[in-house]
C-alpha cells in the first residue's frame, strides 16, 4: 500500500482513554461533594446524555469565546447525566461541583495512554509521515496532549469546537485535510467509532480503519484493527 501524505487519529478512545470510566470519575468527584452514587448508573446516564446532546460546535462564536461555550456545553451534559439518576437537586452547589469536574478532565489524572500508541507514533514519525488529530473533544485537548507528552508527535490538531463542525460531518475532515494541502485519497484516518471515524472518513474518500481493541464490533472489513501496531 502506498504511504499516505498524512495519518489522522481520533483522540479519546484511540490515543488515550479514561481510567476506569467516566461514570467512575463522576462518582469519585461527586463523593467529594457528599453524594454517594453508583458508577455504572452514572456511566449509562452519561452515555445517553452525550448521545442526545447537540454537536459541540459553535459557529459564529469568536475563537476567544469558545472555551466558555465549551464549558457551558459540558455543563448541560453533566446536568442531564445527574438528572437521569435523580441526583441533580441533591448538590448543595452544582456550579462549584461542575467547575471541579471540568478542571479534572483538563488534567493528567483521569487519562492513560494505550500501550500501542507510542510505538506506533514513533514508527510513523521515523517514516517522516505527518500525523494529525481529528477530534470532537474541546480545547482542553491541547493541554491533555501536552501533559501526556503526545503533542510533539502531531503537526495538526483539528477539533470540533474550533472548526465549526463535528464528526461525522465531512467538513471537519476537510478542514483537517486543508491544513496538510492533501486530497482525501492521500490521507489515512484511524478511530474507534464505526460511525464517526470509519464510515465518516471513508465517505469522503479517506482510507480509514476502525480500531477495535476490545473486539466488540462484528467484522466489517479488512480495515478493522485489533490494535494500532497491526497497521505498521
C-alpha positions in Angstrom: 0.0 0.0 0.0 1.3 3.5 -0.9 2.3 5.6 2.1 -0.1 8.4 2.9 0.8 12.1 3.0 -0.8 12.4 6.4 -2.3 10.0 9.0 -5.1 11.3 11.2 -6.0 9.8 14.5 -9.1 10.2 16.8 -8.1 11.2 20.3 -10.2 9.8 23.2 -10.7 6.1 22.8 -7.9 5.9 20.2 -4.8 7.5 21.6 -5.8 7.7 25.2 -8.7 6.7 27.4 -10.4 7.4 30.7 -9.1 5.4 33.7 -11.9 3.2 34.7 -14.9 5.0 33.2 -16.5 8.4 33.0 -19.1 7.1 35.5 -16.4 6.2 38.0 -14.8 9.7 37.7 -18.2 11.3 38.2 -18.8 9.1 41.2 -15.4 9.9 42.7 -15.8 13.7 42.4 -19.5 13.6 43.5 -18.3 11.9 46.6 -16.1 14.9 47.4 -19.3 16.9 47.5 -21.1 14.5 49.8 -23.0 12.4 47.2 -22.6 8.6 47.1 -23.8 7.4 43.7 -23.5 4.3 41.6 -20.7 4.4 38.9 -22.5 2.1 36.4 -25.7 4.1 36.6 -23.7 7.3 36.1 -21.9 5.8 33.1 -25.1 4.8 31.4 -26.7 8.2 32.2 -23.6 10.0 30.8 -23.6 7.9 27.6 -27.3 8.7 27.0 -26.9 12.4 27.8 -23.9 12.7 25.5 -25.6 10.8 22.7 -28.6 13.1 22.7 -26.7 16.3 23.0 -26.2 18.7 20.1 -22.8 18.6 18.4 -20.1 20.6 20.3 -19.8 23.2 17.6 -20.2 27.0 18.0 -20.5 28.6 14.6 -20.3 32.4 14.7 -18.6 32.5 18.1 -15.3 34.3 18.3 -12.4 32.0 19.0 -11.5 33.6 22.3 -15.1 32.9 23.5 -15.0 29.2 22.5 -13.7 27.9 25.9 -16.7 29.5 27.7 -19.1 27.9 25.2 -17.4 24.5 25.7 -17.8 24.9 29.5 -21.5 25.6 29.1 -21.9 22.7 26.7 -20.3 20.2 29.0 -22.2 21.6 32.0 -25.5 20.8 30.2 -24.3 17.2 29.5 -23.3 16.8 33.2 -26.6 18.3 34.4 -28.5 15.9 32.2 -26.4 13.0 33.5 -27.2 13.6 37.1 -30.8 14.4 36.4 -31.1 11.0 34.8 -30.1 9.4 38.1 -32.3 11.7 40.2 -29.2 13.4 41.8 -29.1 16.8 40.3 -31.1 18.5 43.0 -29.0 16.8 45.7 -26.0 19.0 45.1 -25.6 21.9 47.6 -23.7 23.8 44.8 -23.7 22.2 41.4 -21.8 25.1 39.8 -18.9 24.5 42.2 -19.0 20.8 41.6 -19.0 21.1 37.9 -16.1 23.6 37.9 -14.1 21.0 39.8 -15.2 18.2 37.4 -14.4 20.2 34.3 -10.9 21.1 35.5 -10.3 17.5 36.5 -10.6 16.3 32.9 -8.2 19.1 31.8 -5.5 17.4 33.9 -3.5 14.2 33.6 -5.1 12.2 36.4 -8.1 10.7 34.6 -6.3 9.7 31.4 -4.0 6.9 30.3 -2.2 6.2 27.0 -2.9 2.9 25.3 0.1 0.6 25.2 0.2 0.5 21.4 0.2 4.3 20.9 3.8 5.5 21.5 5.5 2.7 19.4 3.1 3.4 16.5 3.5 7.2 16.6 7.3 6.8 16.8 7.2 4.4 13.9 5.3 6.7 11.6 7.4 9.7 12.7 10.5 7.8 11.7 8.9 7.2 8.3 8.5 11.1 8.1 4.8 10.8 7.7 3.0 13.9 9.2 0.5 13.0 11.9 -2.7 14.8 12.8 -5.7 14.5 15.2 -9.3 14.9 14.3 -11.5 15.0 17.5 -14.8 16.1 18.9 -13.0 16.9 22.1 -12.7 20.5 23.1 -9.8 22.9 23.6 -8.7 21.1 26.8 -7.3 18.6 24.4 -4.2 20.7 23.8 -3.4 20.7 27.5 -4.1 17.0 27.8 -1.8 16.2 24.9 1.0 18.3 26.5 0.6 16.6 29.9 0.6 13.2 28.3 3.7 14.2 26.3 2.0 13.4 23.0 1.8 16.9 21.4 5.2 16.7 19.7 4.0 13.8 17.5 1.3 15.9 15.8 1.7 18.6 13.2 -2.1 19.4 13.3 -4.9 19.1 15.7 -8.5 19.7 14.4 -11.3 19.8 17.0 -15.0 20.3 16.5 -15.4 23.4 18.6 -12.8 25.4 16.7 -13.6 24.1 13.2 -17.4 24.6 13.5 -18.2 21.0 12.6 -18.1 17.7 14.4 -17.6 14.1 13.3 -19.3 12.5 11.4 -19.8 15.7 9.4 -17.5 15.7 6.4 -16.5 19.4 7.0 -14.2 18.6 10.0 -12.3 16.1 7.8 -12.0 18.6 5.0 -10.7 21.3 7.5 -8.0 18.8 8.7 -7.0 17.9 5.1 -6.7 21.6 4.1 -4.1 22.0 6.9 -1.9 19.5 5.0 -2.8 20.6 1.5 -3.9 17.0 0.9 -6.6 15.2 -1.0 -8.8 12.7 0.8 -7.4 9.8 -1.1 -3.9 10.7 0.0 -4.8 10.5 3.7 -5.4 7.8 6.3 -7.7 8.0 9.3 -7.9 5.8 12.4 -10.5 5.9 15.1 -12.6 3.7 17.4 -16.1 4.8 16.3 -17.6 3.0 13.4 -20.0 5.9 12.5 -17.9 9.0 13.4 -14.5 7.7 12.4 -14.5 4.8 10.0 -17.7 5.5 8.0 -17.4 9.3 8.1 -13.8 9.3 6.8 -14.5 6.6 4.2 -17.5 8.5 2.9 -15.3 11.3 1.6 -12.6 9.0 0.2 -10.1 8.9 3.1 -8.5 5.5 3.7 -9.9 4.7 7.1 -9.5 2.0 9.7 -11.8 1.0 12.6 -9.8 0.5 15.8 -11.5 -2.2 17.9 -9.1 -3.2 20.8 -11.8 -5.0 22.7 -13.2 -6.8 19.6 -16.7 -5.6 20.4 -17.7 -5.0 16.8 -18.6 -7.7 14.3 -16.1 -7.9 11.4 -16.9 -5.2 8.9 -13.9 -5.4 6.6 -10.2 -5.9 6.3 -9.9 -2.3 7.6 -10.6 -3.4 11.2 -7.7 -3.2 13.6 -7.2 -5.1 16.9 -4.5 -2.6 17.8 -2.5 0.2 16.2 0.6 -1.9 15.8 -1.2 -4.1 13.2 -1.3 -1.2 10.7 2.5 -0.9 10.6 
